[in-house]
Each structure stands twice: as C-alpha cells, then as structure tokens.
Amino acid sequence: MHNQRFKVSILFILFIYLVMFCHPSVTSADQTEKTAVLLVYDSLAKGTPKEGNVEAIQRLLGSFGVQVTVTSYDSYKKGTLVKFSKVIMIRNIDDITPPIDLFKQDMIEYVGEYMHIGNELPDNIRQDMNLEDVRLDQDSIKLSIGDFSQNSIAASNLALITKFTGTAFGQITSEKEKMTSPYGVINGKYAYIPYMDKGNLSEQAAAYVLRDWLSFKKETHSYVLFNEIYPFSNLDMLNEMADRLYEAGIPFIVSVQPVLNNLEFPANQRYLEAIKHVQSRNGSIVVNAPVVNSTISQDVTVLKSQMGSFLNALATYGIVPLGIGTELYWTYDQHYIGNGLSFFQSGIIFPNQRIMYRAQTSISSAFSLAMYTIQAKEISDYVLTTKMMAPMPLDTAIVYPFPKNRQELNVTVETLLTNWTIFADYKNQQHDVRTDTNEMSSHNGHLQINGQAIALNNTIAEIDSDHAYVQEVKKSFTTLFSVQNNIFIVLILVTLLIFMVFLIIGYRMYKRKFTHQGRSL
C-alpha cells in the first residue's frame, strides 16, 4: 500500500514537470522572428522614369516590418539565395547578363518564394504561372487597386498580362490598346509585378501584392500625422490645432524634432509644455530623427547621449514618446541604428530626402511595429472610388505639414472634418521606448513611465524668460585683486590730494609774489 502511494506521488510529480516544461510558451509580437527578404536589383535606373523604385520597395518592406538584405545583380555572391526563403528581383533594364551569371545559376536550384518586378521574367516561372503578355514601348494607362485609381500615367516598356494562372491584384487599362490587364499576379510561391514606378499609384499598389506574398495577416489602420514641428514653430498654433482636433474627436500624431543641446533654456521648456498639451488632447508623440548636417564628427557617441537626454527630458515632463519618425536610410546605417534607433521598437518610415550615410550597411534594421507614410497631397491626386477610404494593406500615416498660418490651419482642420476615413489612435498599439533611466510605454491607449500611469494635464505653465544663457565662470584670486584695486584707488586719491595741495600753495605763492611787486612799484 505504501509502495502504491509512493508510485502515485512520483507519477504526479512527473506530470507536473511535464506540464511546466513541455507546454508551449506564448510568444509576444516583439519576440517573434522577423521576416527576412533578399532584394536584388540590376540597376538603380538613375535618370529614367524607374529611378527610385528600388528605394520604394525597400520602404514598403521596412513598413511591413521586414528585415531586408540588398545587393545589386553585379555584386551578387554565389550561395546567397539559399540563405533566404523569400527573394525579390527588380529588373529595370533588359539584357543585363554578366559573363558569369551567379544569380541565374543559384535560381536553378532555388525552392523558396520569389517575386519578380519589371522586365525579363524567368522562363521557368513564366511557365509555372502559365503567363503570357504583350509589350508596349509607350503608353498612357489607368491604374486601379483597392479604393484608389489614377488616370493618365505615362508608362514605357510596359508588359500587359493577357493570360495567367493565380490571383490577380488591381487592374491596368491601356489607353492605346484599349485593353485591361492585372497589375500583379500571385500563383503559389511566385509573384509578378510587370510595372512599378516611384511617385504614382503603382508604388502603393505594390503593397497589395506584397501583403499577400509576405503572408501579412495583421489588421491595419490609417493615421493622421503632422510633421515639421520644431522648438521655433508657432507653439500657440500647435496648441490650438490640438484643441480643435480633440473637440472634433480626431486622434492624431505629431512628429517633433528633438532638442539635442541647451535643454534648460526657456525656449525648450515652452516647447515641452506645448508637446505635453498635445499629449493631453489625445495626440500621440513620436520623436523625429535629428537633422544630419554633416557626417564628419570627432565623437561618434554624441548622438546616443543627446537622444537619451532628450527622451529623459520628455519623461521628466510626463511626456511619453511612442516611437521615432525617420527617413529610410537611417535603417541601413549601423551608426544611426545603434545610436539613434536603438531606443525605439516602433518606427514611422519616411522617404529619403537627403541621404547622409555614416556607416552604410546592406542589411536593414526592422522595427517591431512599423508604419508607412504618404503625403496627403499625394492622395489628393488619386481618385477614391468610395467616400470612406479603407485602410491600406499596411499601417499608413497620412502626412500633413504643420500649418504655417491660421488660413492653412483652418483648411487642414476642415479637410479632416469632412473626411469620411476612420483614423485610428496610435496609442492603442503596443509601444516601448527605453533609455538608461526610463521606460516609456503605451498599451490600449494607456501611457506609462517606469510602470506608473501618467496624468494628462492640459494646463500650459508660464515659463519665466529670465535665464543666464552664459554661465558665470568661477574666478581665481578675486579677493586679492579686489584688495589690490582698493589700494590703487587710495594711492591715486592721495596723489591727487597732494597735487591739489601743491597747486594751491603754488597759486598763493605766485599771487603773493606779484601782489608785492605791484605795491613796490
């Protein structure tokens, strides 16, 4: 009987251990392995209509949270393909075949997923997709996809798909041939986009194909974002804009420029007061990447310390930054990744405006939560097929420049009020920002600093403008020089007094002498 109980006890303990150690653990989104894609291109097509399409695909992939490895066709190294389960090839020119085509050799044995953009679709993939097309040298097309369409797009060397097997995305209508064709096609592990340029609807249309090809399942949203906000911006207008959007029930994001020096100046204090007010009016705060004026610096660590100081200043003021807004090239630079982006898990990716690499790398840094951006004026060039614009295939911020005057403010607010689009609140996502002393986060709309919920206060404090902009330098031998100065003053006064005495005596002697001479005469 005793042995039976002992055996039962042993079995029970073993069962507990099995439950504890063999039960699958739940993995958070931040812990999941990021998708990796190899991006190969034959040419950057500079000086042609296709210039910029490689960068556009990089930005789309980054906005999907994908880690991208980029290489040119000529620089491709044998054996690279087998390291990736997903490969994208961009062909901007025809008949570019190096003497030893290492990429083509590896493609023969490649079994992963493959997307082809542009010309020269490989024959074996063409056969697997049962694809036929016609080539047009010049044409004007209409492109439609999702809720968007754009007319009169000039296209050159365009392939129109006439036959295929698989799923079609979007529609291209040729004005010359009066025929329609899918914008893109996916069949199994293969995807094909014949036409993609930067700066028109074909750039955003690629996102619809990429989402399916990447198996991206996340629900997406549209956001309102205001950028170009600096300490010297009209802060009263910023406060008024926040109040009006709050009253209208429109959540929004502001991308604020960091202050890297002189954080104690009154101008910066007023800046922080305005940002805090924006936060209290249902505005979400992201920090914009600092402006890079030069890549020459003696101290490569100054960026990290300055960014950390600004983020800590925000935390001290009760402000919770949720992420960073950055141009694409920052995610391909080891210096900016390690010293600027490492504080943030969430990022909003803007197109490159002025590339200033410090330590360029071919492998991107992917955000745990990334967002694509498109200018509001760019969307206005598209035709919406419905009043209420559905979210794009990836989280997208519609960017409005910060109004420069009241007229622009009125136009912007009125545009948003009459817009049927449902804009999401960025705070409802999971965001984390960490410095050496503070952890700032949001979850389901709740903001926290170091685990403590913050109180939203819309009162704007008055900042005293009196400030010692130049600190008084500690002086040496102050007492000695003060005594010395006093001695010199006494000596000078005594000398002057003696001089005055001699002057009076001389005057009297002179007067007496000539008075006596006058009497004797």
C-alpha positions in Angstrom: 0.0 0.0 0.0 2.8 2.3 0.9 4.6 1.5 -2.3 1.5 2.2 -4.3 1.2 5.7 -2.8 4.8 6.3 -3.5 4.4 5.4 -7.1 1.3 7.6 -7.5 3.3 10.5 -5.9 6.1 10.0 -8.3 3.8 9.9 -11.3 2.0 13.1 -10.1 5.3 14.9 -9.8 6.4 13.8 -13.3 3.0 15.0 -14.6 3.6 18.5 -13.0 7.0 18.7 -14.6 5.7 17.7 -18.0 3.0 20.5 -17.8 5.5 23.1 -16.7 8.3 22.4 -19.2 6.6 20.8 -22.2 3.7 23.1 -22.5 4.2 25.5 -25.5 5.0 29.0 -24.3 3.2 32.1 -25.5 5.5 34.4 -27.6 4.8 38.1 -27.8 5.0 40.0 -31.0 8.3 41.5 -30.1 9.8 38.1 -29.6 8.7 36.6 -33.0 11.4 36.2 -35.6 11.2 38.9 -38.2 10.7 38.0 -41.9 13.9 38.3 -43.9 13.9 39.1 -47.6 16.8 39.3 -50.1 16.3 42.2 -52.6 18.3 42.0 -55.8 18.3 44.7 -58.4 20.0 45.1 -61.8 20.1 48.9 -61.9 19.0 51.9 -59.9 17.8 53.3 -63.3 19.0 56.8 -62.5 17.8 59.4 -64.9 14.9 57.3 -66.1 11.2 57.1 -65.0 12.1 54.0 -63.0 14.6 55.8 -60.8 13.7 55.4 -57.1 11.6 52.2 -57.5 14.3 50.1 -55.6 14.1 52.6 -52.7 10.3 52.5 -52.8 10.3 48.7 -52.5 12.8 48.9 -49.6 10.5 51.4 -47.8 7.4 49.2 -48.3 9.2 46.1 -47.0 10.5 48.1 -44.0 7.0 49.3 -43.3 5.8 45.7 -43.2 8.4 45.1 -40.5 10.7 43.0 -42.8 14.4 42.8 -42.5 15.9 43.4 -46.0 19.3 42.5 -47.4 20.0 44.5 -50.5 22.5 43.6 -53.3 23.0 44.6 -56.9 23.0 42.0 -59.6 26.7 42.5 -60.3 27.6 42.2 -56.6 25.6 39.1 -56.0 27.7 36.3 -54.3 27.1 32.7 -55.1 25.2 30.8 -52.5 23.3 33.8 -51.1 19.9 32.7 -52.4 19.8 29.5 -50.3 20.0 31.6 -47.1 16.6 33.2 -47.7 13.1 31.8 -48.1 11.9 34.9 -49.9 13.6 36.7 -52.7 12.6 39.8 -54.8 14.2 40.6 -58.1 13.8 44.1 -59.6 14.7 44.3 -63.4 14.8 47.9 -64.6 16.7 47.2 -67.9 16.8 44.5 -70.5 19.6 42.2 -71.4 21.9 42.7 -68.5 23.7 39.4 -68.2 27.2 39.3 -66.6 29.8 36.9 -68.1 29.2 34.6 -65.2 25.6 34.8 -64.1 25.9 33.6 -60.5 22.3 34.7 -59.6 20.8 32.7 -62.5 22.9 29.6 -61.5 21.5 29.7 -58.0 18.0 30.3 -59.2 18.0 26.9 -60.9 18.1 25.2 -57.5 16.2 27.8 -55.5 13.0 26.4 -54.0 11.8 29.4 -51.9 9.3 32.1 -52.7 10.2 34.5 -55.5 8.8 37.9 -56.6 9.7 39.5 -59.9 9.3 43.2 -60.6 9.8 44.6 -64.0 11.3 43.1 -67.2 12.7 39.7 -68.1 10.6 37.3 -66.1 12.5 34.0 -66.0 11.1 31.4 -68.4 10.6 28.7 -65.8 8.5 31.0 -63.7 6.6 32.2 -66.7 5.7 28.6 -67.5 4.7 27.8 -63.9 2.4 30.8 -63.9 1.0 29.9 -67.3 1.7 33.6 -68.1 1.5 35.4 -71.4 1.9 39.2 -72.1 2.2 41.8 -74.7 4.9 44.5 -74.6 4.2 48.2 -75.3 7.0 50.7 -75.8 5.0 53.8 -74.7 1.5 54.1 -73.3 -0.8 56.1 -71.1 -2.5 53.9 -68.5 -5.2 54.0 -65.8 -4.3 52.1 -62.7 -7.0 50.9 -60.2 -6.5 49.0 -57.0 -8.4 48.9 -53.7 -10.2 52.1 -53.2 -7.8 54.1 -55.5 -7.4 54.8 -59.1 -5.2 57.1 -61.1 -5.6 58.2 -64.7 -3.1 59.2 -67.4 0.0 57.6 -66.0 2.8 57.7 -68.6 4.5 54.2 -68.9 7.3 52.9 -71.0 8.4 49.4 -71.9 5.2 48.1 -70.3 4.1 44.4 -70.2 0.4 43.8 -70.1 -0.6 40.4 -68.9 -3.0 38.6 -71.2 -3.1 35.2 -69.7 -2.1 33.8 -66.3 -2.9 31.3 -63.5 -3.3 32.5 -60.0 -4.7 35.5 -58.1 -4.9 38.9 -59.8 -4.3 42.3 -58.0 -5.6 45.6 -59.3 -6.2 46.5 -62.9 -4.2 48.4 -65.6 -6.2 49.8 -68.5 -4.2 50.7 -71.7 -5.4 53.8 -73.4 -3.5 52.9 -76.6 -4.6 49.2 -76.9 -8.0 49.6 -75.1 -7.4 46.5 -73.1 -7.2 45.7 -69.4 -4.6 43.7 -67.5 -3.9 42.7 -63.9 -1.5 45.0 -62.1 0.1 42.0 -60.4 -0.3 38.2 -60.1 0.5 35.6 -57.5 0.5 31.9 -58.1 1.7 29.7 -55.3 5.2 30.8 -54.3 5.7 33.1 -57.3 4.6 36.7 -57.7 4.9 39.0 -60.7 4.5 42.8 -61.0 5.3 44.0 -64.5 5.2 47.7 -63.8 6.3 49.7 -60.7 7.5 53.3 -60.5 8.1 55.6 -57.6 5.8 58.6 -57.2 2.5 57.3 -58.6 -0.2 54.8 -57.5 1.9 51.8 -58.7 4.1 52.3 -55.6 1.2 51.9 -53.2 -0.3 49.2 -55.4 2.8 47.0 -54.9 1.8 46.9 -51.2 -1.3 44.9 -52.0 0.7 42.2 -53.7 3.4 42.3 -51.1 1.0 41.8 -48.2 -0.3 38.5 -49.7 3.1 37.3 -50.8 4.6 38.1 -47.3 1.5 36.4 -45.6 1.0 39.5 -43.6 -2.2 39.0 -41.5 -2.2 42.0 -39.2 -5.2 44.3 -39.2 -4.1 47.7 -40.5 -5.2 51.3 -39.8 -4.9 54.8 -41.1 -3.5 57.6 -39.1 -3.1 61.4 -39.2 0.4 62.7 -38.8 1.8 66.2 -38.6 5.5 66.7 -39.1 8.0 69.6 -39.3 7.4 70.7 -35.7 10.3 72.5 -34.2 11.0 74.5 -31.0 10.8 77.6 -33.1 7.4 76.7 -34.6 4.3 78.6 -33.7 3.5 76.8 -30.5 0.3 78.7 -29.9 -1.0 77.4 -33.2 0.1 73.9 -32.2 -1.9 74.2 -29.0 -4.9 75.5 -30.9 -4.7 72.7 -33.5 -4.6 70.1 -30.8 -7.6 71.6 -29.1 -9.7 71.7 -32.3 -8.8 68.2 -33.3 -9.6 67.0 -29.8 -13.0 68.7 -29.9 -13.7 67.1 -33.3 -12.7 63.6 -31.9 -9.9 63.1 -34.4 -6.8 61.3 -32.9 -3.5 62.4 -34.4 0.2 62.0 -34.3 2.8 64.8 -34.1 6.4 64.1 -35.1 8.5 66.5 -33.0 12.1 67.5 -33.7 14.4 66.7 -30.8 16.4 69.3 -28.9 19.9 68.0 -28.5 21.5 70.9 -26.6 20.5 73.6 -24.1 17.6 71.6 -22.7 17.4 74.0 -19.8 16.7 77.1 -21.9 13.2 78.7 -21.6 12.5 78.1 -25.3 12.9 74.4 -24.8 10.7 74.5 -21.7 7.9 76.2 -23.7 8.4 73.5 -26.4 7.9 70.8 -23.8 4.9 72.5 -22.4 3.3 72.6 -25.9 4.1 68.9 -26.5 2.6 67.9 -23.1 -0.5 69.9 -24.1 -0.7 68.0 -27.4 -0.5 64.7 -25.5 -3.3 65.7 -23.2 -5.5 66.4 -26.2 -5.4 62.8 -27.5 -2.3 63.5 -29.5 0.4 60.8 -29.9 4.0 61.9 -29.7 6.8 60.5 -31.9 10.4 61.9 -32.0 11.7 62.7 -35.4 15.2 61.6 -36.3 17.6 64.6 -35.9 18.6 66.5 -38.9 22.1 65.4 -40.2 24.1 68.3 -41.5 27.4 66.6 -41.7 28.7 63.0 -41.3 32.1 64.4 -40.0 32.2 64.2 -36.2 35.0 63.5 -33.8 32.7 61.9 -31.2 30.6 59.1 -32.7 28.7 58.5 -29.5 27.3 62.1 -29.1 24.1 61.1 -31.0 23.2 58.4 -28.4 23.8 60.6 -25.4 22.0 63.6 -26.9 19.0 61.5 -27.9 18.9 59.8 -24.5 19.0 63.2 -22.8 16.1 64.5 -24.8 14.0 61.4 -24.2 14.7 61.6 -20.5 13.7 65.3 -20.5 10.4 64.2 -22.1 9.9 61.6 -19.4 10.7 64.1 -16.6 8.0 66.3 -18.1 5.4 63.5 -18.1 5.6 63.1 -21.9 5.6 59.6 -23.4 7.1 59.3 -26.9 5.8 56.2 -28.7 8.4 55.8 -31.5 10.6 57.5 -34.0 10.0 59.1 -37.4 12.9 58.5 -39.7 14.0 58.6 -43.3 14.5 55.1 -44.8 18.3 55.4 -45.0 18.7 55.5 -41.2 17.6 51.9 -41.1 20.5 51.0 -43.4 23.3 52.7 -41.3 25.0 51.0 -38.4 25.8 54.3 -36.7 22.2 55.6 -36.7 20.8 52.2 -35.9 23.0 51.7 -32.8 23.0 55.3 -31.5 19.6 56.6 -32.7 17.1 53.9 -33.4 18.0 51.5 -30.6 15.8 53.4 -28.1 12.6 52.6 -30.1 10.6 49.5 -31.0 8.2 51.4 -33.2 9.1 53.5 -36.3 7.4 55.6 -38.9 9.4 55.4 -42.2 9.6 58.5 -44.4 11.1 58.6 -47.9 14.7 59.7 -48.2 15.1 63.4 -48.7 18.9 63.9 -48.2 20.9 60.8 -47.7 23.9 61.3 -45.3 25.3 57.8 -44.5 27.8 57.4 -41.7 28.3 53.7 -41.7 26.1 52.2 -44.5 25.1 48.6 -44.3 23.3 46.3 -46.8 21.1 44.8 -44.1 18.3 46.9 -42.7 17.1 47.2 -39.1 13.4 46.2 -38.9 11.1 47.8 -36.3 8.8 45.6 -34.3 5.9 47.9 -35.2 6.5 49.9 -38.4 4.4 52.4 -40.4 4.3 53.6 -44.0 3.8 57.3 -44.8 2.1 59.0 -47.7 1.6 62.8 -48.2 -2.0 64.0 -48.0 -1.4 66.0 -51.2 -0.3 62.7 -53.0 -3.6 61.0 -52.1 -5.5 64.0 -53.4 -4.0 63.1 -56.9 -5.8 59.8 -56.7 -9.5 59.1 -57.4 -11.3 57.5 -54.5 -13.9 55.0 -55.6 -15.7 55.3 -52.2 -16.2 58.1 -49.7 -14.8 56.2 -46.8 -11.2 55.2 -47.6 -10.4 51.7 -46.3 -7.1 51.1 -44.6 -4.2 50.3 -47.0 -2.6 46.8 -46.8 -0.1 48.1 -44.2 -0.4 50.7 -41.3 -0.2 54.1 -43.0 0.2 57.6 -41.8 -1.3 60.3 -43.9 1.1 63.2 -43.5 0.0 66.8 -43.2 2.7 69.5 -42.9 2.3 71.6 -39.7 0.2 74.7 -40.7 2.3 77.9 -41.1 -0.6 80.3 -40.6 -4.3 80.4 -39.5 -5.6 80.0 -43.0 -3.6 76.8 -43.5 -4.8 75.6 -40.1 -8.5 76.2 -41.0 -8.1 74.4 -44.3 -6.4 71.4 -42.7 -8.9 71.0 -39.9 -11.8 71.4 -42.3 -10.3 68.8 -44.6 -10.1 66.3 -41.8 -13.6 67.2 -40.5 -15.1 66.4 -43.9 -13.1 63.3 -44.5 -15.0 60.0 -44.1 -11.9 58.0 -43.3 -11.8 56.4 -39.9 -8.5 57.4 -38.3 -7.0 55.2 -35.5 -5.4 56.2 -32.3 -1.7 55.3 -32.3 -1.6 54.9 -28.5 -3.8 51.8 -28.8 -0.9 49.9 -30.2 1.9 48.4 -28.0 4.9 50.8 -28.0 8.0 50.8 -25.8 10.8 53.4 -25.6 13.8 52.7 -23.3 16.7 54.8 -22.2 19.3 54.2 -19.5 17.0 55.6 -16.8 13.4 55.5 -18.1 11.0 53.1 -19.8 8.1 54.7 -21.6 5.2 52.7 -23.0 1.7 52.6 -24.2 -0.9 49.8 -24.3 -4.5 50.0 -25.3 -4.4 53.8 -25.0 -2.8 53.9 -21.5 0.5 55.7 -21.2 3.1 54.8 -18.6 6.5 55.9 -17.4 8.5 53.3 -15.5 5.4 51.3 -14.9 3.4 54.3 -13.5 0.4 55.7 -15.3 0.7 59.4 -16.1 -1.9 62.0 -15.5 -2.8 64.0 -18.6 -2.8 67.7 -17.8 -3.8 70.2 -20.4 -2.8 73.3 -18.3 0.1 75.2 -20.0 2.5 76.6 -17.5 4.0 80.0 -17.8 7.8 79.9 -18.4 10.0 82.6 -17.0 12.1 84.1 -19.8 14.9 85.2 -17.3 17.8 82.9 -17.8 21.5 83.1 -17.6 22.4 82.0 -21.1 26.1 82.3 -20.3 27.1 80.7 -17.0 29.3 82.8 -14.8 32.9 81.5 -14.8 34.5 80.8 -11.4 37.2 83.5 -10.9 40.6 82.9 -9.2 42.2 85.4 -6.8 39.1 87.5 -6.7 39.7 88.8 -3.1 43.4 89.6 -3.9 42.6 91.6 -6.9 39.8 93.4 -5.0 42.2 94.5 -2.3 44.8 95.5 -4.8 42.3 97.6 -6.7 41.3 99.4 -3.4 45.0 100.1 -2.6 45.5 101.6 -6.1 42.4 103.8 -5.7 43.6 105.1 -2.3 47.1 105.8 -3.7 45.6 107.7 -6.7 43.3 109.7 -4.4 46.3 110.6 -2.1 48.4 111.6 -5.1 45.6 113.8 -6.4 45.2 115.3 -2.9 48.9 116.1 -2.6 48.8 117.5 -6.1 45.9 119.8 -5.2 47.7 120.9 -2.1 50.9 121.8 -4.1 48.7 123.5 -6.7 47.0 125.7 -4.0 50.3 126.5 -2.4 51.9 127.4 -5.7 49.0 129.6 -6.6 49.2 131.5 -3.4 52.9 132.0 -3.6 52.5 133.2 -7.2 49.8 135.6 -6.3 51.7 136.9 -3.2 54.8 137.5 -5.3 53.1 139.6 -7.9 51.0 141.4 -5.4 54.2 142.6 -3.5 55.8 143.6 -6.8 52.7 145.8 -7.6 52.9 147.6 -4.3 56.6 148.3 -4.6 56.0 150.0 -7.9 
